[in-house]
Amino acid sequence: MKRVVSALAVATAISLVTLASKTVMSQNIVQNPGFEDGRGLGGQPPFWNASGGLWEVYLNVGPTYTHSGANSFLGAVDSGTGLTSTDLTQDLATSAGQQYTYSFWTWNEDIDNSSGDALNVLWNGSQIDSVDIANAGHFTQFSYTVTATGASTPIEFEMTQNADIYGDWLIDDVSVTSNSAPGVPEPGAVTGLFGALTLGGCALLRRRRTAPR
């Protein structure tokens, strides 16, 4: 009997190790989420791609022009020069069918104090929101529940302008986290655990029945 209990304990331990290795952790999958990595080649924020309009990694401007840390991303639009759109994108490693919480902090420093500037928020190429917070005077957080359809998902911020002469969008602390709580195993891991225990138990019972007396 002691041998049976010991063998089952070993099988359980092995299964739990396998289970732990497959545990889903709710960590931010965005690289350089607060732009603290500074400026890379061509002034680009590392892990991101900025294009169009006027933009820069806004260095050492905290806490006045950041939500946290020292840096933020600044996207400027200027209808006077025809630069009316700035894009900021990053491709994320995702799991198909997995739900995520997608959030960020932004501040529209619109010097004209009027509406019309918009921050279009995109997930996997589809627009999920259009934010207009003209000259709010502070950072505001926006958050969404989204679902991945593949192993790679782009996130994108499109800063646009309609009629104003000049306006700035500040973006900081971008986050995409799995909606599975930390420590909650994937369904396949649970199935593997019960399968291992069942097979181990059956094998031990067969050995006991066939052992010579």
C-alpha positions as CSV (number, residue, x, y, z in Angstrom):
1,M,0.0,0.0,0.0
2,K,2.9,2.3,0.8
3,R,4.3,1.7,-2.6
4,V,1.0,2.7,-4.2
5,V,0.8,5.9,-2.2
6,S,4.4,6.8,-2.9
7,A,4.0,6.2,-6.7
8,L,0.9,8.3,-6.8
9,A,2.7,11.1,-5.0
10,V,5.5,11.0,-7.5
11,A,3.0,11.0,-10.4
12,T,1.1,14.0,-8.8
13,A,4.4,15.9,-8.3
14,I,5.4,15.4,-12.0
15,S,1.9,16.5,-13.1
16,L,2.0,19.6,-11.0
17,V,5.4,20.6,-12.4
18,T,3.9,20.3,-15.9
19,L,0.8,22.2,-14.8
20,A,2.9,25.0,-13.3
21,S,4.9,25.4,-16.6
22,K,1.6,26.0,-18.4
23,T,0.1,28.5,-16.0
24,V,-1.2,31.6,-17.6
25,M,0.3,34.7,-16.1
26,S,-1.3,38.1,-16.5
27,Q,1.7,40.1,-17.5
28,N,1.9,43.1,-19.9
29,I,2.9,41.8,-23.3
30,V,3.6,45.3,-24.7
31,Q,7.3,45.9,-25.1
32,N,8.6,49.3,-23.8
33,P,5.1,50.3,-22.7
34,G,6.1,53.6,-21.0
35,F,8.7,54.6,-23.6
36,E,11.4,54.4,-20.9
37,D,13.8,52.8,-23.4
38,G,14.4,56.3,-24.9
39,R,15.1,56.7,-28.7
40,G,16.4,54.1,-31.1
41,L,17.5,54.2,-34.7
42,G,16.0,57.3,-36.4
43,G,14.5,58.4,-33.2
44,Q,12.1,55.6,-33.2
45,P,10.8,54.3,-29.8
46,P,12.3,50.8,-29.4
47,F,9.8,48.0,-30.2
48,W,7.4,50.6,-31.7
49,N,7.0,52.0,-35.2
50,A,6.1,55.7,-35.6
51,S,5.2,57.3,-38.9
52,G,3.6,60.3,-40.5
53,G,3.1,63.7,-38.9
54,L,5.4,65.0,-36.3
55,W,6.4,62.8,-33.5
56,E,9.1,62.0,-30.9
57,V,9.9,60.1,-27.7
58,Y,9.4,62.9,-25.2
59,L,12.5,62.5,-23.0
60,N,12.8,63.5,-19.3
61,V,9.5,65.3,-19.1
62,G,8.1,63.6,-16.1
63,P,6.1,64.1,-14.1
64,T,4.4,67.0,-15.9
65,Y,4.1,65.3,-19.3
66,T,4.0,61.7,-18.3
67,H,1.6,59.4,-16.5
68,S,4.5,57.7,-14.9
69,G,8.3,57.5,-15.3
70,A,10.4,60.0,-17.2
71,N,9.3,59.6,-20.8
72,S,6.2,59.5,-23.0
73,F,5.3,59.5,-26.7
74,L,4.4,62.8,-28.4
75,G,2.5,62.8,-31.6
76,A,1.9,66.2,-33.1
77,V,-0.5,67.1,-35.9
78,D,-0.4,70.3,-37.8
79,S,-3.0,71.2,-40.4
80,G,-1.0,74.2,-41.5
81,T,1.7,71.9,-43.0
82,G,-0.6,69.2,-44.1
83,L,0.7,66.7,-41.4
84,T,-2.7,65.8,-40.1
85,S,-2.1,62.2,-39.0
86,T,0.5,60.4,-36.9
87,D,0.6,56.6,-36.4
88,L,2.2,54.5,-33.6
89,T,2.1,50.7,-33.9
90,Q,3.5,47.6,-32.3
91,D,3.0,43.9,-33.1
92,L,2.2,41.7,-30.1
93,A,2.7,38.0,-29.5
94,T,-0.8,36.7,-28.7
95,S,-2.8,33.5,-28.4
96,A,-5.7,32.9,-30.8
97,G,-9.0,33.0,-28.9
98,Q,-7.5,34.6,-25.8
99,Q,-9.2,37.6,-24.3
100,Y,-7.1,40.6,-23.3
101,T,-7.4,43.9,-21.5
102,Y,-6.0,46.7,-23.7
103,S,-5.4,50.0,-22.0
104,F,-3.3,53.2,-22.1
105,W,-3.1,56.8,-20.8
106,T,-3.3,59.8,-23.1
107,W,-3.5,63.6,-22.9
108,N,-4.5,65.8,-25.8
109,E,-2.6,69.0,-25.3
110,D,-4.7,71.0,-27.8
111,I,-3.4,74.5,-27.8
112,D,-6.6,75.8,-29.6
113,N,-8.8,74.5,-26.7
114,S,-11.3,73.1,-29.2
115,S,-12.5,69.7,-30.2
116,G,-11.8,68.0,-33.6
117,D,-8.6,66.2,-32.8
118,A,-9.1,62.5,-32.5
119,L,-7.1,59.5,-31.3
120,N,-8.2,56.4,-33.2
121,V,-7.5,53.2,-31.3
122,L,-7.0,50.1,-33.3
123,W,-6.7,46.4,-32.5
124,N,-5.7,43.9,-35.2
125,G,-6.3,46.5,-37.9
126,S,-9.9,47.3,-36.7
127,Q,-10.8,50.6,-35.0
128,I,-12.3,50.0,-31.6
129,D,-12.6,53.7,-30.4
130,S,-12.1,57.3,-31.4
131,V,-11.0,59.4,-28.4
132,D,-11.6,63.2,-28.4
133,I,-10.5,64.9,-25.1
134,A,-9.5,68.3,-26.2
135,N,-7.2,70.1,-23.7
136,A,-8.3,68.0,-20.7
137,G,-5.2,69.2,-18.8
138,H,-4.3,65.8,-17.5
139,F,-3.8,62.1,-18.5
140,T,-6.9,60.0,-18.9
141,Q,-7.0,56.2,-19.0
142,F,-8.9,54.2,-21.6
143,S,-9.5,50.5,-21.4
144,Y,-11.0,47.8,-23.7
145,T,-11.7,44.1,-23.7
146,V,-10.4,42.5,-26.9
147,T,-9.8,39.0,-28.4
148,A,-6.9,37.8,-30.4
149,T,-7.5,35.9,-33.6
150,G,-3.9,34.7,-34.2
151,A,-0.3,34.5,-32.9
152,S,0.5,38.1,-33.8
153,T,-1.7,41.1,-33.2
154,P,-0.9,44.7,-34.1
155,I,-2.0,47.6,-31.8
156,E,-2.2,51.0,-33.3
157,F,-2.8,54.6,-32.3
158,E,-3.8,57.0,-35.1
159,M,-3.5,60.7,-34.0
160,T,-5.6,62.9,-36.4
161,Q,-6.7,66.5,-36.7
162,N,-9.6,68.1,-38.4
163,A,-9.7,71.9,-38.2
164,D,-7.3,73.0,-35.5
165,I,-4.0,74.6,-36.4
166,Y,-1.9,72.5,-34.0
167,G,-2.3,69.9,-31.4
168,D,-0.3,67.3,-29.4
169,W,-1.2,63.8,-28.3
170,L,0.8,62.3,-25.4
171,I,0.6,58.6,-24.9
172,D,2.0,56.6,-22.0
173,D,1.8,53.3,-20.1
174,V,0.3,51.1,-22.8
175,S,-0.8,47.7,-21.5
176,V,-2.2,44.5,-22.9
177,T,-2.7,41.7,-20.4
178,S,-4.4,38.3,-20.5
179,N,-7.8,38.2,-18.8
180,S,-6.9,34.8,-17.3
181,A,-6.1,35.4,-13.7
182,P,-2.6,34.6,-12.5
183,G,-2.3,31.0,-11.4
184,V,-5.3,29.8,-13.4
185,P,-4.1,26.9,-15.6
186,E,-4.9,26.4,-19.2
187,P,-7.6,23.8,-19.9
188,G,-5.1,21.5,-21.6
189,A,-2.9,21.5,-18.5
190,V,-5.8,20.4,-16.2
191,T,-6.7,17.6,-18.6
192,G,-3.1,16.5,-18.6
193,L,-3.0,16.4,-14.8
194,F,-6.1,14.2,-14.5
195,G,-4.9,12.0,-17.3
196,A,-1.6,11.4,-15.7
197,L,-3.1,10.5,-12.3
198,T,-5.6,8.1,-13.9
199,L,-3.0,6.3,-16.0
200,G,-0.7,6.0,-13.1
201,G,-3.3,4.7,-10.8
202,C,-4.5,2.1,-13.3
203,A,-1.0,0.9,-13.9
204,L,-0.3,0.4,-10.2
205,L,-3.6,-1.5,-9.7
206,R,-2.7,-3.9,-12.5
207,R,0.7,-4.5,-11.0
208,R,-0.8,-5.4,-7.6
209,R,-3.4,-7.8,-9.2
210,T,-0.8,-9.6,-11.2
211,A,2.0,-9.8,-8.6
212,P,2.8,-13.3,-7.3
213,R,1.7,-14.1,-3.7
